[in-house]
Amino acid sequence: MLPGPLLSASGRSALPPLGACLIALALGLLLALSGCQGVGQPSQQVLLDALELQIALTQRSIASALALDPPGAPQVSRVRVSHQEKVPIGDRQGLHLSGQFDWRLANDPYRVDSPFELYLLRGEKGQSWRLARPSAEGDRLGWVTDPLPLKG
């Protein structure tokens, strides 16, 4: 014998109506597809821009030390963040992120999957992000920050 429908004390079905289930499912999917990006968290594009800037700054530094022309801009794609934490950067609160990303040098056919570590600082008005890099100033550890480039 199969069990009958679940009924509440008032004789109504104890299961929620189908419409409520569909709304709950739709809201759950919307949350899952939003990437779980919290308020005040950098977007995927911010991470791509920050990684491009970090690579470009490193390339310029190496090229300058070797008296070479810096190569073209790197192409960064697919960023996967595995760890994120709030950290003090100077007298403000910043983010330390690490994970993996795909990238390649300009005019290079080979795409490389590499680990990354980024420090990001929110702009003064909260509308932009800055790349923060640790810098030794004598015996003190300081920070150098660079604004992420505006892309139009």
C-alpha positions in Angstrom: 0.0 0.0 0.0 1.3 3.4 -1.0 1.2 6.3 1.6 -1.4 8.9 1.0 -0.7 12.7 0.6 0.8 14.5 3.6 -2.0 16.6 5.2 -1.7 19.3 7.9 -4.2 19.5 10.7 -6.4 21.8 8.7 -6.7 19.2 5.9 -4.5 21.1 3.5 -1.4 19.6 1.9 1.7 20.0 4.1 4.0 20.2 1.0 4.6 23.7 -0.4 2.9 24.6 -3.6 4.8 23.9 -6.9 5.1 27.7 -7.6 6.9 28.3 -4.3 9.3 25.4 -5.0 10.1 26.8 -8.5 10.7 30.3 -7.1 13.0 28.9 -4.4 14.9 26.9 -7.0 15.2 29.9 -9.4 16.6 32.0 -6.5 19.1 29.3 -5.6 20.3 29.0 -9.2 20.6 32.8 -9.5 22.8 32.9 -6.4 24.9 30.0 -7.6 25.4 31.6 -11.1 26.3 35.0 -9.7 29.7 33.6 -8.8 29.2 34.2 -5.1 30.8 37.6 -5.5 30.3 39.4 -2.3 29.7 43.1 -1.9 33.0 44.9 -2.1 34.7 42.0 -3.8 36.7 42.4 -7.0 35.1 41.3 -10.2 36.6 38.8 -12.6 37.6 41.7 -14.9 39.4 43.4 -12.0 41.4 40.2 -11.4 42.3 39.9 -15.1 43.4 43.6 -15.2 45.4 43.3 -12.0 47.2 40.2 -13.2 48.0 41.9 -16.6 49.4 44.9 -14.7 51.5 42.8 -12.4 53.0 40.8 -15.3 53.6 44.0 -17.3 55.4 45.7 -14.3 57.6 42.7 -13.8 58.4 42.5 -17.5 59.3 46.2 -17.5 61.5 45.8 -14.5 63.4 42.8 -16.0 63.7 44.6 -19.4 65.1 47.7 -17.7 67.7 45.7 -15.7 68.8 44.0 -18.9 68.7 47.1 -21.0 66.1 45.5 -23.3 62.9 46.8 -24.9 59.9 45.6 -22.9 57.7 43.0 -24.6 54.1 43.6 -25.6 51.2 43.3 -23.2 50.5 39.8 -21.8 47.1 38.1 -22.5 45.5 36.9 -19.3 42.4 34.7 -19.2 40.6 32.3 -16.8 41.3 33.3 -13.2 40.5 30.7 -10.5 40.7 32.1 -6.9 41.5 29.4 -4.3 42.1 31.6 -1.3 41.1 35.1 -0.3 41.6 37.0 2.9 41.5 40.5 4.2 44.9 42.0 5.1 46.2 45.4 6.3 47.9 47.3 3.5 49.5 50.4 5.0 46.7 52.0 7.1 43.9 50.5 5.1 42.2 47.1 4.6 43.1 45.2 1.4 42.7 41.8 0.0 45.2 39.0 -0.5 44.1 36.6 -3.2 45.8 33.5 -4.6 44.9 30.8 -7.1 45.6 29.9 -10.7 45.3 31.7 -14.1 46.0 31.1 -17.8 48.2 33.6 -19.7 50.6 34.0 -22.5 53.1 36.5 -23.6 52.4 38.8 -26.6 52.8 37.0 -29.9 53.4 33.7 -28.1 51.2 30.8 -29.2 51.6 28.9 -25.9 49.2 29.4 -23.1 50.5 28.7 -19.6 48.6 27.8 -16.4 50.4 29.5 -13.5 49.8 30.2 -9.8 49.3 33.8 -8.7 49.3 35.9 -5.6 47.7 39.4 -5.7 47.2 42.1 -3.2 44.4 44.5 -4.0 43.4 47.8 -2.4 40.0 49.5 -2.9 40.2 53.0 -4.3 39.6 56.0 -2.0 35.9 56.4 -3.2 35.4 52.6 -3.4 34.8 52.8 -7.2 38.2 51.4 -8.3 40.9 49.0 -7.4 44.7 49.3 -7.0 47.4 46.7 -7.3 49.5 46.6 -4.2 53.0 45.3 -4.1 55.2 44.8 -1.0 58.3 47.0 -1.1 61.3 47.1 1.2 62.1 50.6 2.3 65.3 50.3 4.3 64.5 48.1 7.2 60.7 48.7 6.8 58.2 46.8 4.7 56.0 49.2 2.8 53.6 49.0 -0.1 53.7 50.4 -3.6 50.2 50.8 -5.2 49.4 51.3 -8.9 45.9 52.0 -10.2 44.4 49.4 -12.5 44.3 50.8 -16.1 41.0 52.1 -17.3 39.7 50.2 -20.2 37.4 51.9 -22.6 
